[in-house]
Amino acid sequence: MKNIIQKISRALQVVLMAPIKLPGKALNIIKYIALGLGIVETVLDDKDKKGKDESPPPEQIVPNQEKEVGDEME
């Protein structure tokens, strides 16, 4: 589904960038559809990233260690 949304979004961008004359209402409709698809695409990407990045990798988990004053001198 994400692939289909990306292809439709790209096609709408091509239509908007093409040097053709379109009626004002049609142009506004295409702009709103492109904007909506961009939002949907962003939400789908955020959902995928959020599902993968919920917990940090084990290398980044550091237990809370307290240093003593004498440890710095060694």
C-alpha positions as a Python dict, from the first residue, in 0.01 Angstrom:
ca = {
    (1, 'M'): (0, 0, 0),
    (2, 'K'): (288, 235, 83),
    (3, 'N'): (435, 169, -262),
    (4, 'I'): (106, 261, -434),
    (5, 'I'): (76, 584, -234),
    (6, 'Q'): (432, 682, -329),
    (7, 'K'): (365, 621, -699),
    (8, 'I'): (42, 825, -696),
    (9, 'S'): (216, 1103, -506),
    (10, 'R'): (498, 1114, -762),
    (11, 'A'): (250, 1119, -1050),
    (12, 'L'): (66, 1414, -893),
    (13, 'Q'): (396, 1597, -845),
    (14, 'V'): (475, 1550, -1214),
    (15, 'V'): (135, 1691, -1311),
    (16, 'L'): (186, 1990, -1081),
    (17, 'M'): (536, 2060, -1215),
    (18, 'A'): (443, 2018, -1584),
    (19, 'P'): (404, 2339, -1785),
    (20, 'I'): (40, 2276, -1874),
    (21, 'K'): (-264, 2493, -1821),
    (22, 'L'): (-526, 2346, -1592),
    (23, 'P'): (-849, 2503, -1469),
    (24, 'G'): (-813, 2666, -1128),
    (25, 'K'): (-1043, 2423, -948),
    (26, 'A'): (-869, 2117, -1093),
    (27, 'L'): (-531, 2254, -989),
    (28, 'N'): (-653, 2317, -635),
    (29, 'I'): (-799, 1967, -611),
    (30, 'I'): (-471, 1811, -729),
    (31, 'K'): (-277, 2020, -475),
    (32, 'Y'): (-499, 1905, -187),
    (33, 'I'): (-480, 1541, -293),
    (34, 'A'): (-100, 1564, -316),
    (35, 'L'): (-87, 1726, 28),
    (36, 'G'): (-309, 1455, 177),
    (37, 'L'): (-101, 1178, 25),
    (38, 'G'): (215, 1339, 159),
    (39, 'I'): (66, 1340, 509),
    (40, 'V'): (-45, 978, 480),
    (41, 'E'): (299, 879, 352),
    (42, 'T'): (467, 1054, 647),
    (43, 'V'): (237, 885, 897),
    (44, 'L'): (309, 544, 746),
    (45, 'D'): (685, 609, 757),
    (46, 'D'): (667, 726, 1121),
    (47, 'K'): (467, 419, 1215),
    (48, 'D'): (731, 189, 1062),
    (49, 'K'): (1017, 375, 1231),
    (50, 'K'): (842, 384, 1567),
    (51, 'G'): (783, 9, 1562),
    (52, 'K'): (1150, -61, 1495),
    (53, 'D'): (1307, 196, 1733),
    (54, 'E'): (1110, 151, 2054),
    (55, 'S'): (1403, 21, 2261),
    (56, 'P'): (1764, 140, 2230),
    (57, 'P'): (2033, -103, 2117),
    (58, 'P'): (2209, -294, 2396),
    (59, 'E'): (2532, -97, 2346),
    (60, 'Q'): (2363, 225, 2452),
    (61, 'I'): (2221, 91, 2777),
    (62, 'V'): (2468, 186, 3050),
    (63, 'P'): (2395, 109, 3415),
    (64, 'N'): (2410, 400, 3653),
    (65, 'Q'): (2753, 375, 3811),
    (66, 'E'): (2866, 596, 4095),
    (67, 'K'): (3230, 702, 4100),
    (68, 'E'): (3423, 747, 4417),
    (69, 'V'): (3659, 1037, 4467),
    (70, 'G'): (3966, 812, 4458),
    (71, 'D'): (3873, 654, 4121),
    (72, 'E'): (3958, 969, 3927),
    (73, 'M'): (4318, 975, 4051),
    (74, 'E'): (4411, 629, 3922),
}
